[in-house]
Amino acid sequence: MAPKNKDSLDKRSLAKWGMAASMGTLVVTGLMETKKGPTGQKLRSLHLWSGMALVGFSLWHYTLYRPKR
């Protein structure tokens, strides 16, 4: 389904870039070793927030491609 205007194309592109960035952050923080301490706590927090961002961008992406009734 092709976008009808440039605005929807920009939103779709932004949603895809957001998903890619949050997925990359999720993978990198998942591979890093999270030891106890302030650095490990920050990495765990970043991992959690990037996972929530991925879910949010995915839902936004889904709503941009749904057909309007």
MMTF fields as JSON, N, C-alpha, C and O atoms, coordinates in Angstrom:
{
  "mmtfVersion": "1.0.0",
  "mmtfProducer": "UNKNOWN",
  "numBonds": 275,
  "numAtoms": 276,
  "numGroups": 69,
  "numChains": 1,
  "numModels": 1,
  "chainsPerModel": [1],
  "groupsPerChain": [69],
  "chainIdList": ["A"],
  "bondAtomList": [4, 2, 8, 6, 12, 10, 16, 14, 20, 18, 24, 22, 28, 26, 32, 30, 36, 34, 40, 38, 44, 42, 48, 46, 52, 50, 56, 54, 60, 58, 64, 62, 68, 66, 72, 70, 76, 74, 80, 78, 84, 82, 88, 86, 92, 90, 96, 94, 100, 98, 104, 102, 108, 106, 112, 110, 116, 114, 120, 118, 124, 122, 128, 126, 132, 130, 136, 134, 140, 138, 144, 142, 148, 146, 152, 150, 156, 154, 160, 158, 164, 162, 168, 166, 172, 170, 176, 174, 180, 178, 184, 182, 188, 186, 192, 190, 196, 194, 200, 198, 204, 202, 208, 206, 212, 210, 216, 214, 220, 218, 224, 222, 228, 226, 232, 230, 236, 234, 240, 238, 244, 242, 248, 246, 252, 250, 256, 254, 260, 258, 264, 262, 268, 266, 272, 270],
  "bondOrderList": [1, 1, 1, 1, 1, 1, 1, 1, 1, 1, 1, 1, 1, 1, 1, 1, 1, 1, 1, 1, 1, 1, 1, 1, 1, 1, 1, 1, 1, 1, 1, 1, 1, 1, 1, 1, 1, 1, 1, 1, 1, 1, 1, 1, 1, 1, 1, 1, 1, 1, 1, 1, 1, 1, 1, 1, 1, 1, 1, 1, 1, 1, 1, 1, 1, 1, 1, 1],
  "groupList": [{"groupName": "MET", "atomNameList": ["N", "CA", "C", "O"], "elementList": ["N", "C", "C", "O"], "formalChargeList": [0, 0, 0, 0], "bondAtomList": [1, 0, 2, 1, 3, 2], "bondOrderList": [1, 1, 2], "singleLetterCode": "M", "chemCompType": "L-PEPTIDE LINKING"}, {"groupName": "ALA", "atomNameList": ["N", "CA", "C", "O"], "elementList": ["N", "C", "C", "O"], "formalChargeList": [0, 0, 0, 0], "bondAtomList": [1, 0, 2, 1, 3, 2], "bondOrderList": [1, 1, 2], "singleLetterCode": "A", "chemCompType": "L-PEPTIDE LINKING"}, {"groupName": "PRO", "atomNameList": ["N", "CA", "C", "O"], "elementList": ["N", "C", "C", "O"], "formalChargeList": [0, 0, 0, 0], "bondAtomList": [1, 0, 2, 1, 3, 2], "bondOrderList": [1, 1, 2], "singleLetterCode": "P", "chemCompType": "L-PEPTIDE LINKING"}, {"groupName": "LYS", "atomNameList": ["N", "CA", "C", "O"], "elementList": ["N", "C", "C", "O"], "formalChargeList": [0, 0, 0, 0], "bondAtomList": [1, 0, 2, 1, 3, 2], "bondOrderList": [1, 1, 2], "singleLetterCode": "K", "chemCompType": "L-PEPTIDE LINKING"}, {"groupName": "ASN", "atomNameList": ["N", "CA", "C", "O"], "elementList": ["N", "C", "C", "O"], "formalChargeList": [0, 0, 0, 0], "bondAtomList": [1, 0, 2, 1, 3, 2], "bondOrderList": [1, 1, 2], "singleLetterCode": "N", "chemCompType": "L-PEPTIDE LINKING"}, {"groupName": "ASP", "atomNameList": ["N", "CA", "C", "O"], "elementList": ["N", "C", "C", "O"], "formalChargeList": [0, 0, 0, 0], "bondAtomList": [1, 0, 2, 1, 3, 2], "bondOrderList": [1, 1, 2], "singleLetterCode": "D", "chemCompType": "L-PEPTIDE LINKING"}, {"groupName": "SER", "atomNameList": ["N", "CA", "C", "O"], "elementList": ["N", "C", "C", "O"], "formalChargeList": [0, 0, 0, 0], "bondAtomList": [1, 0, 2, 1, 3, 2], "bondOrderList": [1, 1, 2], "singleLetterCode": "S", "chemCompType": "L-PEPTIDE LINKING"}, {"groupName": "LEU", "atomNameList": ["N", "CA", "C", "O"], "elementList": ["N", "C", "C", "O"], "formalChargeList": [0, 0, 0, 0], "bondAtomList": [1, 0, 2, 1, 3, 2], "bondOrderList": [1, 1, 2], "singleLetterCode": "L", "chemCompType": "L-PEPTIDE LINKING"}, {"groupName": "ARG", "atomNameList": ["N", "CA", "C", "O"], "elementList": ["N", "C", "C", "O"], "formalChargeList": [0, 0, 0, 0], "bondAtomList": [1, 0, 2, 1, 3, 2], "bondOrderList": [1, 1, 2], "singleLetterCode": "R", "chemCompType": "L-PEPTIDE LINKING"}, {"groupName": "TRP", "atomNameList": ["N", "CA", "C", "O"], "elementList": ["N", "C", "C", "O"], "formalChargeList": [0, 0, 0, 0], "bondAtomList": [1, 0, 2, 1, 3, 2], "bondOrderList": [1, 1, 2], "singleLetterCode": "W", "chemCompType": "L-PEPTIDE LINKING"}, {"groupName": "GLY", "atomNameList": ["N", "CA", "C", "O"], "elementList": ["N", "C", "C", "O"], "formalChargeList": [0, 0, 0, 0], "bondAtomList": [1, 0, 2, 1, 3, 2], "bondOrderList": [1, 1, 2], "singleLetterCode": "G", "chemCompType": "PEPTIDE LINKING"}, {"groupName": "THR", "atomNameList": ["N", "CA", "C", "O"], "elementList": ["N", "C", "C", "O"], "formalChargeList": [0, 0, 0, 0], "bondAtomList": [1, 0, 2, 1, 3, 2], "bondOrderList": [1, 1, 2], "singleLetterCode": "T", "chemCompType": "L-PEPTIDE LINKING"}, {"groupName": "VAL", "atomNameList": ["N", "CA", "C", "O"], "elementList": ["N", "C", "C", "O"], "formalChargeList": [0, 0, 0, 0], "bondAtomList": [1, 0, 2, 1, 3, 2], "bondOrderList": [1, 1, 2], "singleLetterCode": "V", "chemCompType": "L-PEPTIDE LINKING"}, {"groupName": "GLU", "atomNameList": ["N", "CA", "C", "O"], "elementList": ["N", "C", "C", "O"], "formalChargeList": [0, 0, 0, 0], "bondAtomList": [1, 0, 2, 1, 3, 2], "bondOrderList": [1, 1, 2], "singleLetterCode": "E", "chemCompType": "L-PEPTIDE LINKING"}, {"groupName": "GLN", "atomNameList": ["N", "CA", "C", "O"], "elementList": ["N", "C", "C", "O"], "formalChargeList": [0, 0, 0, 0], "bondAtomList": [1, 0, 2, 1, 3, 2], "bondOrderList": [1, 1, 2], "singleLetterCode": "Q", "chemCompType": "L-PEPTIDE LINKING"}, {"groupName": "HIS", "atomNameList": ["N", "CA", "C", "O"], "elementList": ["N", "C", "C", "O"], "formalChargeList": [0, 0, 0, 0], "bondAtomList": [1, 0, 2, 1, 3, 2], "bondOrderList": [1, 1, 2], "singleLetterCode": "H", "chemCompType": "L-PEPTIDE LINKING"}, {"groupName": "PHE", "atomNameList": ["N", "CA", "C", "O"], "elementList": ["N", "C", "C", "O"], "formalChargeList": [0, 0, 0, 0], "bondAtomList": [1, 0, 2, 1, 3, 2], "bondOrderList": [1, 1, 2], "singleLetterCode": "F", "chemCompType": "L-PEPTIDE LINKING"}, {"groupName": "TYR", "atomNameList": ["N", "CA", "C", "O"], "elementList": ["N", "C", "C", "O"], "formalChargeList": [0, 0, 0, 0], "bondAtomList": [1, 0, 2, 1, 3, 2], "bondOrderList": [1, 1, 2], "singleLetterCode": "Y", "chemCompType": "L-PEPTIDE LINKING"}],
  "groupTypeList": [0, 1, 2, 3, 4, 3, 5, 6, 7, 5, 3, 8, 6, 7, 1, 3, 9, 10, 0, 1, 1, 6, 0, 10, 11, 7, 12, 12, 11, 10, 7, 0, 13, 11, 3, 3, 10, 2, 11, 10, 14, 3, 7, 8, 6, 7, 15, 7, 9, 6, 10, 0, 1, 7, 12, 10, 16, 6, 7, 9, 15, 17, 11, 7, 17, 8, 2, 3, 8],
  "groupIdList": [1, 2, 3, 4, 5, 6, 7, 8, 9, 10, 11, 12, 13, 14, 15, 16, 17, 18, 19, 20, 21, 22, 23, 24, 25, 26, 27, 28, 29, 30, 31, 32, 33, 34, 35, 36, 37, 38, 39, 40, 41, 42, 43, 44, 45, 46, 47, 48, 49, 50, 51, 52, 53, 54, 55, 56, 57, 58, 59, 60, 61, 62, 63, 64, 65, 66, 67, 68, 69],
  "secStructList": [7, 7, 7, 1, 1, 2, 2, 2, 2, 2, 2, 2, 2, 2, 2, 2, 2, 2, 2, 2, 2, 2, 2, 2, 2, 2, 2, 2, 2, 2, 2, 1, 7, 7, 7, 1, 1, 2, 2, 2, 2, 2, 2, 2, 2, 2, 2, 2, 2, 2, 2, 2, 2, 2, 2, 2, 2, 2, 2, 2, 2, 2, 2, 2, 2, 1, 7, 7, 7],
  "xCoordList": [0.852, 0.0, 0.899, 1.72, 0.747, 1.58, 1.022, -0.193, 1.9, 1.427, 0.762, 1.136, -0.224, -0.985, -0.341, -0.584, 0.466, 1.125, 2.512, 2.884, 3.262, 4.636, 4.676, 5.613, 3.672, 3.645, 3.587, 4.297, 2.749, 2.669, 3.944, 4.35, 4.588, 5.869, 6.928, 7.725, 6.948, 7.898, 7.648, 8.6, 6.392, 6.065, 6.481, 7.012, 6.24, 6.626, 8.136, 8.645, 8.844, 10.301, 10.83, 11.755, 10.245, 10.661, 10.387, 11.2, 9.254, 8.93, 9.925, 10.343, 10.301, 11.268, 12.644, 13.312, 13.076, 14.362, 14.35, 15.342, 13.235, 13.116, 13.191, 13.826, 12.533, 12.599, 14.026, 14.496, 14.71, 16.08, 17.019, 17.857, 16.875, 17.748, 17.493, 18.436, 16.227, 15.927, 16.316, 16.746, 16.17, 16.593, 18.112, 18.616, 18.835, 20.292, 20.744, 21.651, 20.111, 20.444, 20.116, 20.867, 19.002, 18.589, 19.6, 19.949, 20.064, 21.041, 22.371, 22.953, 22.849, 24.145, 24.118, 25.039, 23.066, 22.997, 22.748, 23.126, 22.119, 21.913, 23.208, 23.375, 24.123, 25.39, 26.422, 27.386, 26.229, 27.183, 26.994, 25.889, 28.073, 28.009, 27.504, 28.057, 26.465, 25.887, 26.24, 25.534, 27.327, 27.753, 27.023, 26.42, 27.092, 26.481, 27.267, 28.485, 26.568, 27.206, 26.45, 25.464, 26.912, 26.183, 26.174, 25.175, 27.265, 27.305, 26.37, 25.659, 26.359, 25.462, 24.006, 23.169, 23.703, 22.329, 21.908, 20.774, 22.81, 22.5, 22.277, 21.381, 23.103, 22.941, 21.621, 20.94, 21.267, 19.982, 18.817, 17.838, 18.931, 17.882, 17.778, 16.676, 18.914, 18.919, 18.337, 17.601, 18.654, 18.12, 16.597, 15.892, 16.108, 14.666, 13.967, 12.959, 14.498, 13.873, 13.939, 13.006, 15.02, 15.099, 14.117, 13.591, 13.863, 12.842, 11.448, 10.643, 11.17, 9.861, 9.736, 8.659, 10.842, 10.821, 10.565, 9.844, 11.141, 10.925, 9.456, 8.889, 8.843, 7.413, 6.589, 5.665, 6.923, 6.195, 6.332, 5.337, 7.554, 7.758, 7.075, 6.565, 7.061, 6.399, 4.89, 4.278, 4.301, 2.862, 2.546, 1.562, 3.377, 3.185, 3.304, 2.497, 4.312, 4.518, 3.305, 2.869, 2.775, 1.602, 0.395, -0.334, 0.192, -0.969, -0.814, -1.814, 0.411, 0.607, 0.301, 0.03, 0.338, 0.092, -1.304, -1.672, -2.074, -3.431, -4.318, -4.219, -5.189, -6.11, -7.152, -7.659, -7.454, -8.45, -9.836, -10.08, -10.744, -12.117, -12.988, -14.17],
  "yCoordList": [-1.167, 0.0, 1.231, 1.403, 2.075, 3.272, 4.398, 4.546, 5.176, 6.3, 7.35, 7.525, 8.04, 8.991, 10.364, 11.13, 10.688, 11.992, 11.89, 10.87, 12.977, 12.991, 12.893, 12.321, 13.441, 13.4, 11.966, 11.623, 11.126, 9.736, 8.978, 8.087, 9.329, 8.707, 9.085, 8.238, 10.348, 10.788, 10.087, 9.694, 9.925, 9.248, 7.788, 7.253, 7.147, 5.741, 5.585, 4.664, 6.482, 6.445, 6.686, 6.008, 7.643, 7.931, 6.744, 6.43, 6.087, 4.917, 3.781, 3.097, 3.587, 2.53, 2.839, 1.946, 4.1, 4.492, 4.344, 3.922, 4.688, 4.527, 3.074, 2.739, 2.199, 0.766, 0.245, -0.544, 0.689, 0.228, 0.696, -0.07, 1.947, 2.481, 1.797, 1.452, 1.6, 0.96, -0.515, -1.051, -1.177, -2.575, -2.686, -3.589, -1.775, -1.772, -1.562, -2.244, -0.614, -0.361, -1.566, -1.906, -2.209, -3.395, -4.527, -5.203, -4.73, -5.794, -5.497, -6.369, -4.267, -3.908, -4.012, -4.566, -3.481, -3.548, -4.968, -5.314, -5.796, -7.192, -7.992, -8.937, -7.611, -8.323, -7.848, -8.559, -6.66, -6.129, -6.831, -7.238, -6.958, -7.608, -6.618, -5.528, -6.998, -6.11, -6.627, -7.455, -6.128, -6.501, -5.623, -4.611, -6.032, -5.209, -3.915, -3.891, -2.869, -1.569, -0.522, -0.835, 0.705, 1.778, 1.652, 1.985, 1.18, 1.031, -0.07, 0.094, -1.173, -2.274, -1.881, -2.284, -1.094, -0.632, 0.286, 0.209, 1.148, 2.045, 1.264, 1.583, 0.236, -0.585, -1.352, -1.458, -1.879, -2.596, -1.651, -2.012, -0.444, 0.554, 0.951, 1.067, 1.158, 1.497, 0.36, 0.603, -0.866, -2.039, -2.097, -2.358, -1.855, -1.864, -0.778, -1.042, 0.445, 1.563, 1.382, 1.761, 0.813, 0.584, -0.5, -0.444, -1.474, -2.477, -1.874, -2.215, -0.975, -0.302, 0.616, 0.735, 1.267, 2.118, 1.287, 1.726, 0.109, -0.768, -1.155, -1.151, -1.486, -1.819, -0.612, -0.749, 0.558, 1.767, 2.1, 2.399, 2.053, 2.317, 1.262, 1.583, 0.019, -1.044, -0.819, -0.999, -0.426, -0.135, 1.063, 1.049, 2.096, 3.263, 2.875, 3.305, 2.061, 1.583, 0.79, 0.946, -0.044, -0.848, 0.045, -0.203, 1.079, 1.945, 2.774, 3.177, 3.032, 3.797, 2.985, 3.562, 1.675, 0.822, 0.209, -0.461, 0.43, -0.126, 0.636, 1.86, -0.069, 0.64, 1.409, 0.937, 2.607, 3.425, 2.977, 2.655, 2.963, 2.509, 3.644, 3.444],
  "zCoordList": [0.0, 0.0, 0.0, 0.901, -0.993, -1.117, -0.253, -0.124, 0.326, 1.133, 0.242, -0.918, 0.799, 0.014, -0.023, -0.955, 0.957, 0.948, 1.57, 2.149, 1.432, 1.939, 3.46, 4.017, 4.136, 5.597, 6.116, 7.061, 5.509, 5.973, 5.641, 6.387, 4.508, 4.169, 5.201, 5.605, 5.635, 6.65, 7.982, 8.656, 8.37, 9.629, 9.578, 10.552, 8.447, 8.309, 8.377, 9.016, 7.721, 7.743, 9.161, 9.608, 9.851, 11.227, 12.141, 13.01, 11.953, 12.771, 12.518, 13.452, 11.256, 10.929, 11.505, 12.027, 11.415, 11.985, 13.502, 14.095, 14.125, 15.574, 15.991, 16.991, 15.213, 15.516, 15.364, 16.183, 14.314, 14.076, 15.188, 15.664, 15.593, 16.65, 17.985, 18.697, 18.327, 19.611, 19.593, 20.614, 18.447, 18.344, 18.471, 19.137, 17.837, 17.954, 19.381, 19.859, 20.07, 21.468, 22.329, 23.243, 22.041, 22.784, 22.617, 23.585, 21.394, 21.137, 21.819, 22.464, 21.674, 22.253, 23.779, 24.38, 24.404, 25.864, 26.343, 27.462, 25.518, 25.886, 25.862, 26.632, 24.976, 24.871, 25.881, 26.165, 26.422, 27.401, 28.74, 29.1, 29.45, 30.753, 31.79, 31.942, 32.493, 33.505, 34.889, 35.464, 35.397, 36.747, 37.747, 37.393, 38.991, 40.031, 40.149, 39.975, 40.439, 40.572, 39.765, 39.098, 39.828, 39.155, 37.633, 36.995, 37.044, 35.581, 35.124, 34.133, 35.82, 35.471, 35.607, 34.8, 36.626, 36.829, 35.681, 35.208, 35.237, 34.12, 32.828, 32.047, 32.611, 31.41, 31.437, 30.418, 32.59, 32.7, 32.455, 31.801, 32.982, 32.785, 31.317, 30.78, 30.669, 29.245, 28.42, 27.463, 28.776, 28.083, 28.215, 27.241, 29.407, 29.645, 28.836, 28.18, 28.879, 28.159, 26.647, 25.939, 26.149, 24.707, 24.277, 23.165, 25.125, 24.824, 24.774, 23.907, 25.712, 25.698, 24.486, 23.901, 24.108, 22.924, 21.67, 20.774, 21.598, 20.448, 20.341, 19.248, 21.46, 21.447, 20.999, 20.197, 21.514, 21.141, 19.668, 19.007, 19.141, 17.721, 16.854, 15.781, 17.302, 16.545, 16.47, 15.417, 17.589, 17.577, 16.687, 15.948, 16.757, 15.909, 14.437, 13.613, 14.107, 12.745, 12.26, 11.119, 13.116, 12.769, 12.454, 11.494, 13.266, 13.032, 11.759, 11.166, 11.332, 10.101, 8.854, 7.801, 8.944, 7.784, 7.765, 6.8, 8.811, 8.832, 7.867, 7.774, 7.142, 6.255, 7.062, 8.079, 6.572, 7.269, 6.853, 5.69, 7.823, 7.538, 7.103, 6.823]
}
